Amino acid sequence: MDSKNIDKTGKAYKELLEVIIKLRSPEGCPWDKKQTLKSLIPNLFEETFECIDAIDNQDTDNTMEEIGDLYLLVVMLSYILEQSSTYTIVNVLDTIKEKLIRRHPHVFSDTKVNSVDEVLDLWQDIKVNVEGRSRKNSILDSIPLSFPPLERAFKIQKKVSKVGFDWSNSVDVIKKIKEELSELEYELSNNNKELAEGEMGDFLFSVINLSRFLDIDPALALHKTNQKFTKRFKHVEKEILKQGKELGESSLEEMDIFWEQAKNIENT
């Protein structure tokens, strides 16, 4: 990016910020004025996954739009922080700029690294010995408690695998899944909901472990399945309505016929 484009980018950022300031002003939008750092958390998740969808679909136009939505949220969050604390947007930008320079001495100074692993080791050393961050009591302490459970389980498993606490092959992981499923079935047969809940958690944790072992992000895999299910069920809804029926008026057998139709359409 040359200096001319940098100037254009700066101008575009300034204009976006001015729009957000207007939206948050007394004469602005009721919805925008009402938002807080915490209230925008669901929007962060939603817009992030919409952006992932666009990237995954190789839809450049939609990707551009969804990245814009993320920019909106990041700039609005920064401005809300400025309104509610002593920190400013300049502090936000300066902090991340300084962190990037500090954690990349192999780019901005004469430190040498030869691999991605060496870069990660360098980052960890900088966190402790340059930034003064104390070492965690546990390697799991760095995983935020606010992570959605699926993502947190995935991160936990990745962390412990790095120190050798891991399965040796996928066959053993699958055996563990079957074992946990059997234990879940046992508690269900005894109508013990409390113990069944625990076994369900163990079962899901094992499935996530298999995803990690196979280098598949379980959140993205589940997201794609959600999208696939939604598309197929919409076909079921459409076909039932064509018959002049409501969803609750059709039998499972009828709906299953349309479900199979949707699957066949996908494969053509």
C-alpha positions as CSV (number, residue, x, y, z in Angstrom):
1,M,0.0,0.0,0.0
2,D,1.5,3.3,-1.1
3,S,1.2,6.6,0.8
4,K,-1.7,7.8,-1.4
5,N,-3.8,4.8,-0.5
6,I,-2.8,5.2,3.2
7,D,-4.2,8.7,3.0
8,K,-7.4,7.4,1.5
9,T,-7.7,4.8,4.1
10,G,-7.2,7.3,6.9
11,K,-9.9,9.6,5.3
12,A,-12.3,6.6,5.1
13,Y,-11.7,5.7,8.7
14,K,-12.3,9.3,9.8
15,E,-15.6,9.5,7.9
16,L,-16.8,6.1,9.4
17,L,-15.9,7.4,12.9
18,E,-17.8,10.6,12.3
19,V,-20.9,8.6,11.3
20,I,-20.7,6.5,14.5
21,I,-20.2,9.7,16.6
22,K,-23.4,11.1,15.0
23,L,-25.3,7.9,15.6
24,R,-24.3,8.0,19.3
25,S,-25.1,11.7,19.7
26,P,-28.2,13.0,21.5
27,E,-29.9,13.5,18.1
28,G,-28.7,10.1,16.8
29,C,-30.3,6.7,16.6
30,P,-32.1,5.3,19.7
31,W,-30.7,1.8,19.0
32,D,-27.1,3.0,18.6
33,K,-27.3,5.3,21.6
34,K,-28.5,2.4,23.8
35,Q,-25.6,0.1,23.0
36,T,-22.8,-0.8,25.5
37,L,-19.6,-2.8,25.3
38,K,-21.5,-5.8,26.8
39,S,-24.6,-5.5,24.7
40,L,-22.6,-5.7,21.5
41,I,-21.1,-9.1,22.4
42,P,-23.8,-11.1,20.5
43,N,-23.3,-8.9,17.5
44,L,-19.6,-9.6,17.5
45,F,-20.3,-13.4,17.3
46,E,-23.0,-13.0,14.7
47,E,-21.0,-10.7,12.4
48,T,-17.9,-12.8,12.7
49,F,-19.7,-16.0,11.6
50,E,-21.4,-14.1,8.8
51,C,-17.9,-13.0,7.6
52,I,-16.7,-16.6,7.9
53,D,-19.6,-17.7,5.7
54,A,-18.8,-15.1,3.0
55,I,-15.1,-16.1,3.0
56,D,-15.9,-19.8,3.0
57,N,-18.3,-19.3,0.0
58,Q,-15.6,-17.3,-1.8
59,D,-18.1,-14.5,-2.2
60,T,-15.8,-11.5,-2.5
61,D,-18.5,-8.9,-2.6
62,N,-20.2,-10.3,0.5
63,T,-16.8,-10.7,2.2
64,M,-16.1,-7.0,1.7
65,E,-19.5,-6.1,3.2
66,E,-19.2,-8.4,6.2
67,I,-15.7,-7.1,6.9
68,G,-17.3,-3.6,6.9
69,D,-19.8,-4.8,9.5
70,L,-16.9,-6.0,11.7
71,Y,-15.2,-2.6,11.2
72,L,-18.4,-0.9,12.3
73,L,-18.5,-3.0,15.5
74,V,-14.8,-2.5,16.3
75,V,-14.9,1.3,15.8
76,M,-18.2,1.6,17.7
77,L,-16.8,-0.5,20.6
78,S,-13.7,1.7,20.6
79,Y,-15.9,4.9,20.7
80,I,-18.1,3.5,23.5
81,L,-14.9,2.8,25.5
82,E,-13.8,6.3,24.9
83,Q,-17.2,7.6,26.1
84,S,-17.2,5.5,29.2
85,S,-13.6,5.6,30.4
86,T,-10.4,7.6,30.3
87,Y,-9.2,5.6,27.3
88,T,-9.6,7.0,23.8
89,I,-9.6,5.4,20.3
90,V,-6.1,6.7,19.9
91,N,-5.1,4.7,23.0
92,V,-6.7,1.6,21.4
93,L,-4.8,2.1,18.1
94,D,-1.5,3.0,19.7
95,T,-1.7,0.0,22.1
96,I,-2.1,-2.5,19.3
97,K,0.5,-0.8,17.1
98,E,3.1,-0.9,19.9
99,K,2.2,-4.5,20.7
100,L,2.7,-5.5,17.1
101,I,6.1,-3.9,16.9
102,R,7.2,-5.2,20.3
103,R,6.2,-8.8,19.5
104,H,7.8,-8.8,16.1
105,P,11.5,-7.9,16.8
106,H,12.3,-10.3,13.9
107,V,10.6,-7.8,11.6
108,F,11.3,-4.4,13.3
109,S,14.8,-5.1,14.7
110,D,17.6,-7.6,14.1
111,T,16.2,-10.6,16.0
112,K,16.4,-13.8,13.8
113,V,13.8,-16.6,13.7
114,N,13.7,-19.6,11.3
115,S,10.2,-21.0,11.8
116,V,6.7,-20.4,12.9
117,D,7.4,-22.3,16.1
118,E,10.3,-20.1,16.9
119,V,8.0,-17.0,16.4
120,L,5.5,-18.5,18.9
121,D,8.3,-19.2,21.4
122,L,9.6,-15.6,20.9
123,W,6.1,-14.2,21.6
124,Q,5.8,-16.2,24.8
125,D,9.2,-14.9,26.0
126,I,8.3,-11.3,25.2
127,K,5.0,-11.6,27.1
128,V,6.9,-12.8,30.3
129,N,10.3,-11.0,30.1
130,V,9.5,-7.8,28.2
131,E,5.8,-7.1,29.0
132,G,6.1,-8.4,32.6
133,R,3.2,-10.8,32.4
134,S,3.4,-13.3,35.1
135,R,3.4,-17.0,34.1
136,K,0.1,-18.7,34.5
137,N,-0.4,-21.1,37.3
138,S,-1.8,-23.5,34.7
139,I,-1.4,-23.5,30.9
140,L,-5.2,-23.5,30.8
141,D,-5.5,-20.1,32.6
142,S,-5.0,-18.2,29.4
143,I,-8.3,-19.6,27.9
144,P,-11.1,-17.0,28.6
145,L,-14.0,-18.3,30.7
146,S,-16.3,-16.3,28.4
147,F,-15.5,-18.4,25.4
148,P,-18.5,-20.4,24.1
149,P,-18.3,-23.9,25.6
150,L,-17.6,-25.6,22.3
151,E,-14.7,-23.2,21.4
152,R,-13.4,-23.4,25.0
153,A,-13.3,-27.2,24.9
154,F,-11.4,-27.1,21.6
155,K,-8.9,-24.6,23.1
156,I,-8.4,-26.6,26.2
157,Q,-7.7,-29.8,24.2
158,K,-5.2,-27.9,21.9
159,K,-3.3,-26.6,25.0
160,V,-2.9,-29.9,26.7
161,S,-2.0,-31.7,23.5
162,K,1.1,-29.4,23.2
163,V,2.5,-30.8,26.4
164,G,1.9,-34.4,25.3
165,F,-1.5,-35.0,27.0
166,D,-3.1,-36.4,23.9
167,W,-4.3,-39.6,22.1
168,S,-1.8,-41.4,19.9
169,N,-4.2,-42.1,17.1
170,S,-7.8,-41.4,16.0
171,V,-8.9,-45.0,16.5
172,D,-8.4,-44.5,20.3
173,V,-10.4,-41.3,20.2
174,I,-13.3,-43.0,18.5
175,K,-13.2,-45.8,21.1
176,K,-13.5,-43.1,23.8
177,I,-16.5,-41.6,22.0
178,K,-18.2,-45.0,21.9
179,E,-17.4,-45.5,25.6
180,E,-18.9,-42.1,26.5
181,L,-22.0,-42.8,24.4
182,S,-22.5,-46.1,26.2
183,E,-22.3,-44.4,29.6
184,L,-24.8,-41.8,28.4
185,E,-27.2,-44.5,27.2
186,Y,-26.8,-46.3,30.6
187,E,-27.8,-43.2,32.6
188,L,-30.7,-42.5,30.2
189,S,-32.0,-46.0,30.7
190,N,-32.0,-45.3,34.4
191,N,-33.9,-42.0,33.9
192,N,-31.1,-40.2,35.8
193,K,-31.1,-36.8,34.1
194,E,-28.4,-35.2,36.3
195,L,-25.9,-38.0,35.6
196,A,-27.0,-38.1,32.0
197,E,-26.2,-34.4,31.7
198,G,-22.6,-35.1,32.9
199,E,-22.3,-38.0,30.5
200,M,-23.6,-35.8,27.6
201,G,-20.9,-33.3,28.4
202,D,-18.2,-36.0,28.4
203,F,-19.6,-37.4,25.0
204,L,-19.5,-33.9,23.4
205,F,-16.0,-33.2,24.8
206,S,-14.8,-36.5,23.2
207,V,-16.4,-35.6,19.8
208,I,-14.7,-32.2,19.9
209,N,-11.4,-34.0,20.7
210,L,-11.8,-36.1,17.6
211,S,-12.4,-32.9,15.5
212,R,-9.2,-31.4,16.9
213,F,-7.3,-34.7,16.4
214,L,-8.4,-34.6,12.7
215,D,-7.5,-30.9,12.4
216,I,-11.1,-29.9,11.9
217,D,-12.4,-26.9,13.7
218,P,-15.6,-28.2,15.4
219,A,-17.2,-24.8,15.6
220,L,-16.8,-24.2,11.8
221,A,-17.9,-27.8,11.1
222,L,-21.0,-27.4,13.2
223,H,-21.7,-24.0,11.6
224,K,-21.6,-25.6,8.2
225,T,-24.0,-28.4,9.3
226,N,-26.4,-25.8,10.7
227,Q,-26.4,-24.0,7.4
228,K,-26.9,-27.3,5.5
229,F,-29.8,-28.3,7.8
230,T,-31.4,-24.9,7.5
231,K,-31.3,-25.1,3.7
232,R,-32.8,-28.5,3.6
233,F,-35.5,-27.7,6.1
234,K,-36.5,-24.6,4.2
235,H,-37.1,-26.9,1.2
236,V,-39.3,-29.1,3.4
237,E,-41.3,-26.0,4.5
238,K,-41.7,-24.8,0.9
239,E,-42.9,-28.1,-0.4
240,I,-45.4,-28.5,2.5
241,L,-46.8,-25.0,1.9
242,K,-47.2,-25.9,-1.9
243,Q,-49.6,-28.6,-0.8
244,G,-51.7,-26.1,1.1
245,K,-50.7,-27.5,4.5
246,E,-49.1,-26.0,7.6
247,L,-45.9,-27.7,9.0
248,G,-47.8,-29.2,12.0
249,E,-50.3,-30.8,9.6
250,S,-47.8,-33.0,7.8
251,S,-46.5,-36.4,9.1
252,L,-42.8,-37.1,9.7
253,E,-42.9,-39.5,6.8
254,E,-44.1,-36.7,4.4
255,M,-41.5,-34.3,5.7
256,D,-38.8,-37.0,5.3
257,I,-39.7,-37.4,1.6
258,F,-39.1,-33.7,1.1
259,W,-35.9,-33.9,3.2
260,E,-34.5,-36.6,0.9
261,Q,-35.5,-34.4,-2.1
262,A,-33.4,-31.6,-0.7
263,K,-30.4,-33.9,-0.3
264,N,-30.8,-35.1,-3.9
265,I,-30.9,-31.5,-5.1
266,E,-27.6,-30.8,-3.3
267,N,-26.0,-33.7,-5.1
268,T,-27.1,-32.8,-8.6
